[in-house]
Amino acid sequence: MESLYTQVNELIKSSKNIVVLQADNPDGDSLASALALESILGDLGKEVTMVCGIDMPAHLRYLSGWSRVQKDLPSKFDITILVDASTVTLLETLDNNGQLAWVKTKPLIILDHHAMTSGIPFAKITINNDSVSTGEVIYDLAKANNIPMSVEAMEYIAVSIMSDSLGLTTDATTSKSIRIIADLVDGGVSLSGLDDARRELMKRDPVLLPYKGQLLQRVEFYDNNSIAIITIPWKEIETYSSMYNPSMLALDDMRMTTGVRIAIAFKTYTTGRVTAKIRCNSDGAIAGLLAEHFGGGGHKFAAGFKANKVVDFIEFKKEVITKATELLKEIN
């Protein structure tokens, strides 16, 4: 891993204009990681452009700097650093508008924490481990290369870690994650400020509260209640996604239900496309394996996949349930 960190550092040193790219599913980790890199690389004298194929969701706009994320690549750049993703399917928007072809002409560095992914074959360097967040990977990269981090950069890294670990409470949180947070606090990051940021991330528009109730009423249970599933149709995606990811409104409550080992949220689109977000408890850590089976990726507690053309969703859902049941039996 140290050699990969060194290779990344050499590419950064030899580059002037750097694109920091997020996938089409931005969250607290990806945005905070992008902002942390912008701060770190900017202090090194680099010209940094943050790019995401879609608009930043409203619930992420509490993070100062979100408005600097643009939807188009700059006319000139030397390398691209993709954060919090390592599957090409998550770059669909750039692929559809032709900009992904431009990314392929430059060295691509991947910084991610979803170890179970199919990877991107045209990436020059991929750093992808089981850290709790991409912010943790960026912290390791900076430390390995003795790259200084401002308090601003450390705050973004802390937000990244606190976001994906739900305040250091998820199964993927390690003692290393906690030590990094301690180091960040020693560096000037305010614990109370971190908690304020975490709470701000959880805030939602009032209209989402009754909608969450509707979602939870539609939860389906399978395999003796070990599998919980919700299906979100396009009309609801269109109505609520700008305010909050509908899947995330329900997944945690589903996962925390007695007997549930794995929670799956499907989104269905008018084109026949289906996406799935998966969250697991420690006794059902099959998220990455399940996602990988259907062409996606992630780690054992959190993962996702996308099927671009599903003719019969009911049959497809049965297939996913069957595979999840098999995997749960295997880990027993």
C-alpha positions in Angstrom: 0.0 0.0 0.0 2.9 2.4 0.8 4.1 2.1 -2.8 0.7 3.0 -4.1 0.6 6.1 -1.9 4.0 7.0 -3.3 2.9 6.5 -6.9 -0.2 8.8 -6.2 2.1 11.4 -4.7 4.4 11.4 -7.8 1.4 11.8 -10.1 0.1 14.7 -8.0 3.6 16.4 -8.0 3.8 16.2 -11.8 0.3 17.6 -12.3 -0.9 21.2 -12.3 -4.6 20.8 -13.1 -6.5 18.1 -11.2 -10.1 16.9 -11.4 -11.6 15.5 -8.2 -14.6 13.4 -9.4 -17.6 12.0 -7.5 -19.9 9.3 -8.8 -23.6 9.8 -9.6 -24.6 8.9 -6.1 -22.9 11.7 -4.0 -23.2 11.4 -0.2 -21.6 12.9 2.9 -18.4 10.9 2.4 -17.9 11.6 -1.3 -18.6 15.3 -1.0 -16.5 15.8 2.2 -13.7 13.7 0.6 -13.7 15.9 -2.5 -13.6 19.0 -0.4 -10.8 17.6 1.7 -8.8 16.9 -1.5 -9.5 20.3 -2.9 -8.1 21.9 0.3 -5.0 19.6 0.5 -4.2 19.9 -3.2 -4.9 23.6 -3.3 -2.4 24.2 -0.5 0.1 22.4 -2.7 -0.4 24.9 -5.4 -2.6 22.8 -7.7 -5.6 24.0 -9.7 -8.5 21.7 -8.5 -11.9 21.3 -10.1 -14.5 19.2 -8.3 -16.9 17.4 -10.7 -20.1 15.4 -10.3 -22.4 14.3 -13.1 -25.5 15.3 -11.1 -26.5 18.2 -8.9 -25.6 18.0 -5.3 -28.6 16.8 -3.2 -30.1 19.5 -1.0 -29.3 17.7 2.2 -25.5 17.9 1.4 -25.5 21.6 0.9 -24.8 22.4 4.5 -21.1 21.6 3.7 -19.4 24.8 2.8 -17.9 24.6 -0.6 -20.6 22.3 -2.2 -21.4 25.0 -4.8 -17.9 24.7 -6.3 -18.8 21.2 -7.5 -19.6 21.5 -11.2 -21.2 19.1 -13.7 -18.7 19.4 -16.5 -15.0 18.7 -16.8 -12.7 21.6 -17.3 -11.2 22.2 -20.7 -7.7 21.4 -19.3 -6.7 18.9 -16.7 -3.8 16.5 -16.1 -5.2 13.7 -13.9 -8.5 12.7 -12.4 -9.0 11.5 -8.8 -12.2 9.5 -8.3 -13.4 9.4 -4.7 -15.8 7.0 -2.9 -16.4 4.8 -6.0 -14.6 2.2 -8.0 -17.1 0.9 -10.5 -17.6 2.5 -13.9 -21.4 2.0 -13.7 -21.5 4.8 -11.2 -20.2 7.2 -13.8 -23.2 6.8 -16.1 -23.9 10.5 -16.5 -20.4 11.3 -17.7 -20.5 8.2 -20.0 -23.8 9.3 -21.5 -22.7 12.8 -22.3 -19.3 11.7 -23.7 -17.1 13.2 -20.9 -16.0 9.8 -19.6 -14.1 9.3 -22.8 -12.1 12.4 -22.0 -11.4 11.0 -18.5 -10.0 7.9 -20.1 -7.3 9.9 -21.9 -5.7 11.0 -18.6 -4.3 9.1 -15.7 -7.2 8.1 -13.3 -6.6 7.5 -9.6 -9.2 5.8 -7.5 -9.5 6.5 -3.8 -12.2 4.4 -2.3 -13.2 2.2 0.7 -15.5 -0.3 -1.0 -13.2 -3.2 -1.3 -15.7 -5.6 -3.0 -16.1 -3.9 -6.4 -15.5 -4.9 -10.0 -13.0 -2.0 -10.4 -12.4 0.3 -13.3 -10.0 -1.3 -15.9 -8.7 1.9 -17.3 -7.7 3.3 -13.8 -3.9 3.8 -13.5 -3.9 3.5 -9.7 -6.6 2.1 -7.4 -6.4 2.4 -3.6 -9.4 0.5 -2.3 -9.5 -0.9 1.2 -11.9 -1.7 4.0 -11.6 1.7 5.7 -14.9 3.1 7.1 -14.8 6.0 4.7 -12.9 7.5 1.8 -11.8 10.3 4.1 -9.8 7.8 6.1 -8.0 6.7 2.9 -7.2 10.4 2.1 -5.8 10.8 5.6 -3.6 7.8 5.2 -2.4 9.1 1.8 -1.5 12.5 3.3 0.3 11.0 6.2 2.2 8.4 4.1 3.6 11.2 1.9 4.0 13.8 4.7 1.5 16.1 3.0 0.4 18.9 5.3 -3.3 19.2 6.1 -5.0 22.4 7.1 -7.6 22.5 9.8 -10.2 22.9 7.0 -9.0 19.8 5.3 -9.0 17.9 8.6 -12.6 19.0 9.3 -13.7 17.6 5.9 -12.0 14.3 6.6 -13.7 14.2 10.0 -17.1 14.8 8.4 -16.4 12.1 5.9 -15.6 9.6 8.7 -18.5 10.6 10.9 -20.9 10.5 8.0 -20.2 7.0 6.8 -19.7 5.6 10.3 -22.9 7.3 11.6 -20.9 8.9 14.3 -18.4 6.0 14.8 -21.2 3.5 15.5 -21.4 1.3 12.4 -19.9 -2.2 12.3 -17.3 -1.0 9.8 -15.8 1.4 12.3 -12.5 0.3 13.6 -10.1 1.4 16.4 -8.1 3.0 13.6 -11.1 5.2 12.7 -11.3 6.4 16.3 -7.6 7.1 16.5 -7.8 9.2 13.3 -10.6 11.2 14.8 -8.5 11.7 17.9 -5.6 12.9 15.8 -7.9 15.3 13.9 -9.1 16.7 17.2 -5.5 17.2 18.3 -5.0 19.0 15.1 -7.7 21.6 15.9 -11.0 20.0 14.8 -13.8 20.7 17.2 -15.7 17.6 18.5 -18.9 19.7 19.1 -18.5 21.1 15.6 -18.3 17.6 14.2 -21.5 16.6 16.0 -23.2 19.7 14.7 -22.2 18.7 11.2 -23.4 15.1 11.7 -26.7 16.3 13.0 -27.0 18.8 10.1 -26.5 15.9 7.7 -29.4 14.0 9.3 -31.8 17.0 9.0 -34.7 16.6 6.5 -37.4 18.7 5.0 -40.7 18.3 7.0 -42.5 16.7 4.0 -40.1 13.8 4.3 -41.4 12.7 7.7 -44.8 11.5 6.5 -43.2 10.1 3.4 -40.9 8.0 5.5 -43.9 6.6 7.3 -45.4 5.6 3.9 -42.1 3.8 3.0 -42.0 1.9 6.3 -45.5 0.7 5.8 -44.5 -0.9 2.6 -41.5 -2.9 3.9 -41.6 -6.5 3.0 -40.0 -9.3 5.0 -38.6 -12.6 3.7 -36.7 -15.6 5.0 -38.2 -15.6 8.5 -37.8 -11.8 8.7 -34.1 -11.9 8.1 -34.4 -10.0 4.8 -36.2 -6.6 4.7 -37.0 -5.0 1.3 -38.6 -1.8 0.2 -39.3 -0.8 -3.4 -39.3 2.9 -4.5 -41.0 3.7 -7.8 -39.8 6.5 -10.2 -42.6 8.9 -9.3 -41.3 9.0 -5.7 -37.7 9.2 -6.8 -38.5 12.2 -9.0 -40.5 13.9 -6.2 -38.1 13.4 -3.2 -34.6 12.7 -4.4 -33.6 16.4 -4.5 -34.4 16.6 -0.8 -33.0 13.3 0.4 -32.2 9.9 -1.0 -35.5 7.9 -0.4 -33.6 4.7 0.2 -31.7 6.1 3.1 -35.0 7.3 4.8 -35.9 3.7 5.4 -32.8 1.5 5.3 -31.6 2.1 8.8 -35.0 1.5 10.4 -35.3 -1.7 8.3 -31.8 -2.9 9.4 -32.5 -2.2 13.0 -35.7 -4.3 13.1 -35.6 -7.4 15.3 -34.5 -10.4 13.2 -33.4 -8.5 10.2 -29.9 -9.3 9.0 -30.0 -7.5 5.6 -32.0 -4.6 4.3 -32.4 -3.9 0.6 -33.9 -0.8 -1.1 -34.8 -1.1 -4.7 -35.4 1.9 -7.0 -37.3 1.3 -10.2 -37.2 3.6 -13.2 -39.4 4.1 -16.3 -36.7 2.8 -18.5 -36.7 -0.6 -16.8 -33.5 0.2 -14.9 -33.4 -1.0 -11.3 -30.9 0.1 -8.6 -30.4 -1.5 -5.2 -28.8 -0.2 -2.0 -27.9 -2.8 0.6 -27.1 -2.5 4.3 -26.3 -5.4 6.6 -26.0 -6.1 10.3 -22.9 -7.9 11.7 -24.7 -11.3 11.6 -25.6 -10.9 7.9 -22.5 -9.3 6.4 -23.1 -10.3 2.7 -23.7 -6.9 1.1 -20.6 -6.9 -1.0 -21.1 -10.5 -2.1 -24.7 -9.9 -3.1 -23.9 -6.7 -5.0 -21.0 -8.3 -6.8 -23.3 -11.2 -8.0 -25.5 -8.6 -9.7 -22.6 -6.6 -11.2 -22.1 -4.0 -8.4 -19.8 -3.7 -5.5 -19.1 -2.4 -2.0 -18.0 -3.9 1.3 -19.6 -6.5 3.5 -21.9 -4.1 5.4 -22.8 -1.7 2.7 -23.0 -2.1 -1.1 -25.1 -1.6 -4.2 -25.7 -2.6 -7.8 -27.5 -1.4 -10.9 -29.4 -3.4 -13.5 -29.9 -1.3 -16.7 -32.8 -3.3 -18.2 -35.2 -5.4 -16.0 -38.2 -6.7 -18.0 -40.0 -8.3 -15.0 -39.1 -6.6 -11.8 -41.1 -9.1 -9.7 -39.0 -12.0 -11.0 -35.8 -10.0 -10.6 -36.7 -9.2 -7.0 -37.3 -12.9 -6.4 -33.9 -13.6 -7.8 -32.2 -11.2 -5.5 -34.1 -12.6 -2.5 -33.1 -16.1 -3.4 -29.4 -15.2 -3.7 -29.5 -13.2 -0.5 -31.1 -16.2 1.3 -28.4 -18.5 -0.1 -25.6 -16.2 1.0 -27.1 -15.9 4.5 -27.2 -19.6 4.8 -23.6 -19.9 3.7 -22.3 -17.5 6.4 -24.3 -19.4 9.1 
